Amino acid sequence: MSTTDNVGASSAFSRLLGLEILQVGGGEARVRLTLTDELRNLHGKLHGGALFSLIDTAMGQASHSLGDGGPSSVTLECKINYIRPVSEGNVLCHAKVLHAGRRTQVVEAEVLQGDKLVAKAQGTFACV
């Protein structure tokens, strides 16, 4: 996996959340998110929307890595199982394309904090 010029790396929304694109290539991506006070929910944990955005970004990066270097897909749907809350530190999302068809791609992702599973997701992307 490479770490160069990823699609969306300059996204204002990604910068707002503090997403760090670590590796992208060959249908896979790794993206990190560090919990800040701005990303906490009413219970003081990492907000599910921030976690969703992390997952969607990582899956999108994995999907785009199979294209010609530009944006090559958009999210059609995504299902996430939230497994454990995050109270501090950072989380790492690893996304991988499971099926790369001509019109759609199926991508899976998991979010870990250390060796603890935080969330598991699967999404479908439309090739554009």
C-alpha positions in Angstrom: 0.0 0.0 0.0 1.2 3.5 -0.8 0.9 6.7 1.2 1.0 9.2 -1.7 -1.6 11.6 -3.1 -4.8 9.9 -2.0 -8.1 10.9 -3.4 -9.8 13.2 -0.9 -6.7 13.6 1.3 -7.3 17.4 1.1 -11.0 17.1 2.0 -12.1 19.9 4.4 -14.4 17.4 6.1 -11.6 14.9 6.7 -9.4 17.7 8.1 -12.3 18.9 10.4 -12.5 15.4 11.9 -8.7 15.0 12.0 -8.7 11.9 9.8 -5.2 10.6 9.0 -4.9 8.6 5.8 -2.0 6.3 6.6 -1.9 3.8 3.7 -3.8 3.3 0.4 -3.4 0.8 -2.4 -4.4 -2.4 -4.0 -8.0 -2.2 -2.8 -7.1 -1.5 0.8 -6.8 1.5 3.1 -5.8 2.4 6.6 -7.1 5.6 8.2 -6.7 6.8 11.8 -8.9 9.0 14.0 -7.9 10.5 17.3 -10.7 11.3 19.8 -10.9 14.9 20.6 -13.5 16.7 22.8 -15.3 18.0 19.7 -16.0 14.4 18.6 -17.6 13.2 21.9 -21.3 12.4 22.2 -23.5 13.3 25.2 -22.0 10.3 27.1 -18.4 11.5 26.6 -17.6 8.7 24.1 -16.6 8.9 20.4 -19.7 10.0 18.4 -21.1 7.3 16.1 -21.3 9.8 13.3 -17.5 10.5 13.5 -16.9 6.7 13.5 -19.2 6.4 10.5 -17.3 9.1 8.7 -14.0 7.3 9.5 -15.3 4.1 8.0 -16.8 5.7 4.9 -13.6 7.5 4.2 -11.5 4.4 4.6 -13.8 2.3 2.4 -13.9 5.1 -0.2 -10.1 5.3 -0.2 -9.9 1.5 -0.7 -12.4 1.7 -3.5 -10.7 4.7 -5.2 -7.3 2.9 -5.1 -8.6 0.5 -7.8 -9.4 3.3 -10.1 -7.3 5.5 -12.4 -6.1 7.9 -9.7 -9.2 10.1 -9.4 -12.5 9.7 -7.7 -13.9 6.5 -9.1 -16.8 5.6 -6.9 -19.5 6.9 -4.5 -21.1 5.2 -1.5 -24.5 3.5 -2.2 -25.1 2.1 1.2 -23.2 1.2 4.4 -24.1 -1.0 7.4 -22.1 -0.7 10.6 -22.1 -2.8 13.8 -20.9 -0.6 16.7 -19.4 -3.1 19.1 -17.7 -1.1 21.9 -17.4 2.6 22.9 -14.2 4.6 22.6 -13.4 6.9 25.6 -9.9 8.1 24.7 -7.0 7.7 22.3 -7.2 6.8 18.7 -8.8 4.2 16.5 -7.6 2.6 13.2 -9.9 1.6 10.4 -8.7 -1.0 7.9 -10.9 -1.2 4.7 -10.7 -3.8 2.0 -12.5 -4.3 -1.3 -14.1 -7.7 -1.4 -15.6 -7.5 -4.8 -14.7 -5.1 -7.6 -17.3 -5.4 -10.4 -17.8 -3.1 -13.4 -20.7 -1.2 -11.8 -20.4 -1.8 -8.1 -17.9 -2.7 -5.4 -18.4 -4.4 -2.0 -16.1 -3.1 0.7 -15.6 -4.3 4.3 -14.0 -2.4 7.2 -13.1 -2.9 10.8 -12.2 -0.4 13.4 -9.7 -1.3 16.1 -8.4 0.4 19.2 -5.3 -1.6 19.9 -6.4 -5.2 19.6 -10.1 -4.5 20.6 -12.7 -4.5 17.9 -14.7 -1.2 18.0 -16.9 -1.6 14.8 -17.4 -3.7 11.8 -18.9 -2.5 8.5 -19.8 -3.4 5.0 -20.7 -1.1 2.2 -21.6 -1.0 -1.5 -20.0 1.6 -3.8 -21.1 2.6 -7.3 -18.4 2.9 -9.9 -18.6 6.3 -11.7 
